[in-house]
Amino acid sequence: MPRFTIDLPDEIDQKLIEISKKRSTTKAATMKKAFALLATAEKLQAEGKSLGIVAEDAKTHELELLGLVIGI
């Protein structure tokens, strides 16, 4: 598996640490998930679709659009 080194600003590294601790995972695993999300957004954009943020009603399972992810 290829490896690489990345320099992150302190604020991004701190947020990465917080997210990783919250999810009980490593920073590397968190970065892999972030890349997967970016790859999904790129694929959808190429298909003329958008990536959205939704809230699901627990009872009816209806989805409410909260926003679109733009500029990825």
C-alpha positions in Angstrom: 0.0 0.0 0.0 1.5 3.4 -1.0 2.3 5.8 1.9 2.7 9.6 1.8 3.4 12.4 4.3 1.2 15.4 4.5 1.7 18.7 6.4 -1.5 19.9 8.0 -2.2 23.2 9.6 -2.6 22.8 13.4 -6.3 23.6 13.3 -7.0 20.8 10.7 -4.8 18.3 12.6 -6.7 19.1 15.8 -10.0 18.6 14.2 -8.8 15.3 12.7 -7.7 14.2 16.1 -11.1 15.1 17.6 -13.0 13.3 14.9 -10.8 10.3 15.1 -11.2 10.1 18.9 -15.0 10.5 18.7 -15.1 7.6 16.2 -12.6 5.5 18.1 -10.4 5.2 15.0 -7.0 6.4 13.7 -6.3 9.6 11.9 -5.4 7.5 8.8 -8.7 5.7 8.8 -10.5 9.1 9.2 -8.5 10.5 6.3 -9.5 7.5 4.1 -13.1 8.1 4.9 -12.7 11.8 3.9 -11.1 10.8 0.6 -14.0 8.3 0.0 -16.5 11.1 0.5 -14.5 13.4 -1.9 -14.3 10.6 -4.5 -18.1 10.1 -4.2 -18.7 13.9 -4.6 -16.5 13.9 -7.7 -18.3 10.9 -9.2 -21.7 12.5 -8.6 -20.6 15.8 -10.1 -19.3 14.0 -13.2 -22.8 12.5 -13.6 -24.5 15.9 -13.2 -25.7 15.1 -9.7 -25.2 16.8 -6.4 -24.1 15.6 -2.9 -26.6 16.7 -0.3 -27.0 16.8 3.5 -30.3 15.5 4.7 -32.1 14.8 7.9 -34.3 11.7 8.2 -37.5 11.7 10.2 -37.2 8.7 12.6 -40.9 7.8 12.3 -41.8 8.4 8.6 -38.3 8.0 7.2 -38.9 11.1 5.1 -35.9 13.1 4.1 -35.5 16.8 4.5 -32.8 18.5 2.4 -30.6 20.6 4.7 -28.1 21.7 2.2 -25.9 20.9 -0.8 -22.2 20.3 -0.7 -20.7 22.7 -3.2 -17.2 23.4 -4.3 -15.5 20.1 -3.6 
